[in-house]
Amino acid sequence: MATYYQLWNDETHNLIDEFDREADALNEVRWRYAVWGEGAVSHLSLLRYEADKKPVAVALGDELLQYARDIAAAQVAD
């Protein structure tokens, strides 16, 4: 099984979506922020799943938004 990512709403405990690539998940976070503002992403968590392993938190809440911004800025700088 390949690595995949899940975006969760920690407030409602609902799975928002699943992604094959981290970049796609972070694009979703940035899009939600652009459309609905900070409140739309402050309760989100991004988890990474790998074969036969427990999920690992990539980033949570406000840290997730900052991580998404940092990755986007790094891509622009390259």
N, CA, C and O of each residue as an XYZ file, in Angstrom:
312
protein
N       0.847     -1.183      0.000
C       0.000      0.000      0.000
C       0.893      1.247      0.000
O       1.852      1.328      0.768
N       0.585      2.182     -0.833
C       1.368      3.406     -0.963
C       1.017      4.409      0.133
O       0.015      4.270      0.835
N       1.854      5.401      0.255
C       1.595      6.485      1.187
C       0.404      7.301      0.700
O       0.257      7.548     -0.497
N      -0.444      7.716      1.637
C      -1.553      8.595      1.305
C      -1.797      9.539      2.484
O      -1.262      9.338      3.574
N      -2.601     10.556      2.254
C      -2.844     11.616      3.235
C      -4.335     11.791      3.449
O      -5.135     11.651      2.524
N      -4.692     12.100      4.682
C      -6.090     12.401      4.997
C      -6.171     13.747      5.692
O      -5.364     14.069      6.564
N      -7.163     14.523      5.286
C      -7.442     15.817      5.896
C      -8.686     15.659      6.760
O      -9.750     15.279      6.270
N      -8.545     15.954      8.045
C      -9.618     15.770      9.021
C     -10.040     17.091      9.638
O      -9.230     18.005      9.797
N     -11.317     17.180      9.982
C     -11.823     18.287     10.778
C     -11.836     17.812     12.232
O     -12.619     16.933     12.592
N     -10.980     18.386     13.056
C     -10.864     17.955     14.450
C     -12.062     18.372     15.293
O     -12.316     17.788     16.346
N     -12.781     19.354     14.844
C     -13.946     19.837     15.594
C     -15.136     18.884     15.422
O     -15.828     18.562     16.389
N     -15.364     18.441     14.190
C     -16.502     17.560     13.907
C     -16.104     16.088     13.850
O     -16.962     15.206     13.835
N     -14.796     15.830     13.819
C     -14.253     14.471     13.703
C     -14.635     13.816     12.384
O     -14.783     12.596     12.305
N     -14.794     14.636     11.351
C     -15.137     14.128     10.023
C     -13.918     14.123      9.110
O     -13.088     15.032      9.145
N     -13.830     13.086      8.298
C     -12.833     13.041      7.244
C     -13.291     13.970      6.131
O     -14.411     13.843      5.635
N     -12.438     14.895      5.741
C     -12.785     15.835      4.669
C     -12.473     15.221      3.314
O     -13.306     15.224      2.407
N     -11.253     14.692      3.192
C     -10.869     14.091      1.915
C      -9.582     13.303      2.110
O      -8.886     13.434      3.117
N      -9.293     12.478      1.105
C      -8.079     11.667      1.097
C      -7.300     12.010     -0.165
O      -7.890     12.242     -1.221
N      -5.978     12.043     -0.057
C      -5.128     12.487     -1.156
C      -3.974     11.514     -1.357
O      -3.459     10.938     -0.399
N      -3.578     11.341     -2.597
C      -2.411     10.513     -2.910
C      -1.104     11.267     -2.666
O      -0.064     10.668     -2.392
N      -1.180     12.590     -2.770
C       0.031     13.414     -2.619
C      -0.172     14.486     -1.550
O      -1.253     15.062     -1.429
N       0.871     14.741     -0.786
C       0.820     15.798      0.226
C       0.520     17.141     -0.420
O      -0.244     17.937      0.125
N       1.120     17.396     -1.580
C       0.921     18.676     -2.262
C      -0.551     18.939     -2.547
O      -1.012     20.074     -2.423
N      -1.291     17.907     -2.927
C      -2.720     18.071     -3.203
C      -3.495     18.414     -1.930
O      -4.405     19.242     -1.954
N      -3.130     17.778     -0.832
C      -3.780     18.073      0.452
C      -3.502     19.507      0.881
O      -4.395     20.198      1.370
N      -2.262     19.954      0.698
C      -1.912     21.323      1.083
C      -2.593     22.345      0.173
O      -2.950     23.434      0.622
N      -2.773     22.002     -1.088
C      -3.544     22.879     -1.987
C      -4.973     23.037     -1.483
O      -5.539     24.128     -1.546
N      -5.551     21.960     -0.988
C      -6.907     22.010     -0.426
C      -6.958     22.930      0.791
O      -7.904     23.701      0.950
N      -5.953     22.850      1.639
C      -5.889     23.718      2.826
C      -5.809     25.183      2.395
O      -6.539     26.027      2.913
N      -4.927     25.478      1.453
C      -4.784     26.869      0.986
C      -6.068     27.360      0.322
O      -6.453     28.515      0.502
N      -6.737     26.490     -0.448
C      -7.987     26.864     -1.096
C      -9.057     27.186     -0.051
O      -9.749     28.197     -0.166
N      -9.194     26.334      0.964
C     -10.191     26.575      2.017
C      -9.917     27.894      2.733
O     -10.844     28.632      3.068
N      -8.653     28.182      2.961
C      -8.300     29.445      3.605
C      -8.679     30.626      2.703
O      -9.243     31.614      3.172
N      -8.369     30.517      1.420
C      -8.654     31.607      0.481
C     -10.154     31.866      0.353
O     -10.582     33.015      0.241
N     -10.944     30.804      0.369
C     -12.389     30.936      0.171
C     -13.120     31.307      1.459
O     -13.984     32.184      1.449
N     -12.782     30.650      2.565
C     -13.557     30.809      3.797
C     -12.797     31.441      4.964
O     -13.396     31.727      6.000
N     -11.515     31.660      4.816
C     -10.761     32.324      5.876
C     -10.154     31.367      6.887
O     -10.278     30.146      6.785
N      -9.497     31.965      7.860
C      -8.732     31.210      8.846
C      -9.587     30.226      9.646
O      -9.131     29.133      9.981
N     -10.818     30.612      9.950
C     -11.697     29.733     10.713
C     -11.968     28.406     10.025
O     -12.272     27.411     10.683
N     -11.859     28.390      8.704
C     -12.121     27.167      7.948
C     -10.977     26.164      8.021
O     -11.154     24.992      7.690
N      -9.808     26.619      8.451
C      -8.659     25.711      8.504
C      -8.095     25.541      9.917
O      -7.225     24.697     10.135
N      -8.570     26.316     10.856
C      -7.994     26.268     12.210
C      -8.293     24.967     12.945
O      -7.641     24.664     13.944
N      -9.267     24.193     12.468
C      -9.630     22.927     13.119
C      -9.275     21.712     12.258
O      -9.814     20.623     12.456
N      -8.368     21.909     11.305
C      -8.002     20.814     10.412
C      -6.702     20.143     10.837
O      -5.833     20.760     11.453
N      -6.594     18.873     10.496
C      -5.374     18.101     10.714
C      -5.054     17.330      9.448
O      -5.945     16.816      8.773
N      -3.776     17.259      9.141
C      -3.322     16.468      8.005
C      -2.523     15.286      8.542
O      -1.541     15.458      9.264
N      -2.961     14.084      8.175
C      -2.296     12.856      8.618
C      -1.712     12.124      7.419
O      -2.298     12.098      6.336
N      -0.535     11.527      7.640
C       0.111     10.724      6.602
C       0.020      9.258      7.018
O       0.308      8.907      8.163
N      -0.382      8.410      6.078
C      -0.468      6.970      6.299
C       0.519      6.278      5.367
O       0.586      6.586      4.177
N       1.272      5.353      5.911
C       2.184      4.542      5.119
C       1.851      3.077      5.348
O       1.167      2.731      6.312
N       2.324      2.239      4.483
C       2.010      0.812      4.556
C       2.324      0.244      5.937
O       3.429      0.396      6.458
N       1.326     -0.410      6.509
C       1.477     -1.124      7.783
C       1.957     -0.256      8.939
O       2.593     -0.760      9.865
N       1.667      1.024      8.900
C       2.072      1.909      9.989
C       0.890      2.726     10.476
O      -0.088      2.932      9.756
N       1.000      3.179     11.693
C      -0.027      4.063     12.242
C       0.101      5.436     11.587
O       1.167      5.785     11.080
N      -0.977      6.211     11.596
C      -0.899      7.551     10.994
C       0.070      8.451     11.744
O       0.250      8.335     12.957
N       0.684      9.345     10.993
C       1.596     10.341     11.546
C       1.012     11.711     11.239
O       0.650     11.997     10.098
N       0.923     12.553     12.254
C       0.417     13.912     12.043
C       1.469     14.727     11.305
O       2.604     14.853     11.765
N       1.090     15.275     10.168
C       1.970     16.168      9.416
C       1.920     17.546     10.057
O       2.958     18.150     10.328
N       0.717     18.037     10.298
C       0.529     19.334     10.949
C      -0.929     19.459     11.376
O      -1.816     18.828     10.802
N      -1.159     20.285     12.392
C      -2.490     20.461     12.967
C      -2.831     21.944     13.095
O      -1.962     22.767     13.380
N      -4.100     22.275     12.884
C      -4.615     23.612     13.156
C      -3.842     24.725     12.473
O      -3.544     24.656     11.281
N      -3.523     25.755     13.250
C      -2.809     26.916     12.711
C      -1.448     26.527     12.149
O      -0.970     27.138     11.193
N      -0.829     25.518     12.736
C       0.452     25.024     12.243
C       0.303     24.463     10.829
O       1.217     24.585     10.014
N      -0.842     23.849     10.536
C      -1.098     23.299      9.209
C      -1.157     24.404      8.167
O      -0.578     24.268      7.089
N      -1.842     25.485      8.470
C      -1.915     26.608      7.531
C      -0.518     27.181      7.281
O      -0.166     27.459      6.134
N       0.266     27.358      8.315
C       1.621     27.886      8.152
C       2.476     26.923      7.335
O       3.249     27.356      6.480
N       2.347     25.639      7.587
C       3.087     24.633      6.828
C       2.703     24.697      5.346
O       3.573     24.647      4.476
N       1.422     24.804      5.064
C       0.953     24.901      3.673
C       1.518     26.146      2.998
O       1.906     26.097      1.830
N       1.567     27.246      3.714
C       2.140     28.483      3.167
C       3.636     28.340      2.931
O       4.147     28.766      1.896
N       4.337     27.743      3.885
C       5.790     27.574      3.763
C       6.149     26.702      2.569
O       7.092     27.001      1.836
N       5.399     25.625      2.375
C       5.668     24.730      1.241
C       5.412     25.458     -0.077
O       6.185     25.309     -1.024
N       4.351     26.232     -0.147
C       4.052     26.997     -1.359
C       5.141     28.022     -1.646
O       5.539     28.207     -2.796
N       5.619     28.686     -0.606
C       6.688     29.684     -0.785
C       7.985     29.022     -1.246
O       8.706     29.578     -2.075
N       8.279     27.849     -0.715
C       9.486     27.123     -1.121
C       9.407     26.694     -2.572
O      10.416     26.695     -3.276
N       8.210     26.325     -3.029
C       8.036     25.914     -4.431
C       8.242     27.090     -5.363
O       8.797     26.935     -6.451
N       7.801     28.263     -4.945
C       7.968     29.466     -5.756
C       9.446     29.837     -5.833
O       9.926     30.273     -6.879
N      10.172     29.663     -4.719
C      11.579     30.024     -4.650
C      12.451     29.106     -5.511
O      13.531     29.499     -5.953
N      11.973     27.885     -5.742
C      12.768     26.922     -6.547
C      12.705     27.285     -7.970
O      13.301     26.607     -8.806
